[in-house]
Amino acid sequence: MDGRDTGSMTKTLGFIGLGKLGLPIAENLLAGGFALRVYNRTAEKAAGLASQGATVVKSPVETAAAGGMVLSIVSDDRAILELANDEFCQELGSGIHISMSTVSPVTSRLLAERHARFGGHVVAAPVFGRPEAATAKKLWICTSGSAAAKKAVKPVFDTIAQGVFDFGEEVGAANVVKLAGNFLLTAAIEAMAEASAMVEKNGVPRADLLNMLTSTIFNCPIYVNYGKGIINAQFEPAGFSIPLILKDMHLVQKTASDARVPMPILNLLIDRYLTMLAKGLDRYDAVGLALGAAEDAGLRW
C-alpha cells in the first residue's frame, strides 16, 4: 500500500478528475515528485499535464496498479460509483483509493465495501478550499478510514495541503464533516447577503458594512473572501458553481433526513439556489445568493 513502482523509488499515483480543484492538485503532486497516471473524461484537460511528466491514460482502470494508490476528485456520487466498478477495484486490488470528492457518507461506505471485496481500502479525504487555495497548497483535508491506509497516504496529503483533520476509522465520517462545512459556508453567504440588503435599504453601502465586519468580529476566510464577492457583485467566474453547491445541499438534506435532524435554514438555501437555476444562472458562483437577497429587497445591482 505504498504506491511505489516495483524496483523504483518514484512514487506513482493514479489520478482521476481534472476539474477546478483536481488540476492544481495534480500539478502540485507532479511538482512534489509523484509520477501520475492521469485520466479525465475530457481528455484535452489532461494534455497539459503530459508536458509536466504525467502519463495520460484512456480509462479509470488504467490509472490503477495492484497494491498502489489512486486519487479521485470528481463531480458527484454517480461519477465516483461509475468509475469504481468491479474491474477498477480488482485492478487496484489491495491498494488504496483516496476519494477527495464531496459525496454522501453512504456513497463512501458503498465505495469501501466494493474495494474490500478485492482486499482494498478507501480513505475519504474531501477538502475545504477554492481553486486558488489548491494551487497554493493551502487546502484543508478532512479524512477518515483505516489507520494504516491513512498513514500510507500521508505523503500525498503533505504535498497538497496545509493541514489534515482525522475523523476516525468510519469511512463516511469525513464526508459528513465536509457537508456540514459546506452548509455553514452557504449559510454565511446568505446571512451576509440579507444583512447587506438591509443596510443598503437604509442608506448604508454594503461595502461599508462588510469591510468593517470582515476586519473585526467576522475576520475569517469565508467572511472575508465571500464578503469581497458580495461587495463587488463578483458572481463570475465561478469557483464554486451553483449546480455543484446545490448538489451538496441536497446531500446535506439527505444526510440530515436519514438521521432525523431538522435543518430549516437549509431549506431556504436550497430554494435560493433552485431559483437561480430557474433563472438560468448556472454559471454563477455560490456568492450569487446575494443577488436573490437584493432582489427580494427591491434592490438592483
Secondary structure, DSSP 4 states (H G I P E B T S, - for coil): ---BPTT---EEEEEE--STTHHHHHHHHHHTTEEEEEE-SSTHHHHHHHTTTPEE-SSGGGG--TT-EEEE--SSHHHHHHHS-HHHHHHHTTSEEEE-S---HHHHHHHHHHHHTTT-EEEE--EE--HHHHHTT-EEEEEBS-HHHHHHTHHHHHHHEEEEEE--S-TTHHHHHHHHHHHHHHHHHHHHHHHHHHHHHTT--HHHHHHHHHTTTT-SHHHHHHHHHHHTT---S-SSBHHHHHHHHHHHHHHHHHTT---HHHHHHHHHHHHHHHTT-TTSBGGGHHHHHHHHTT---
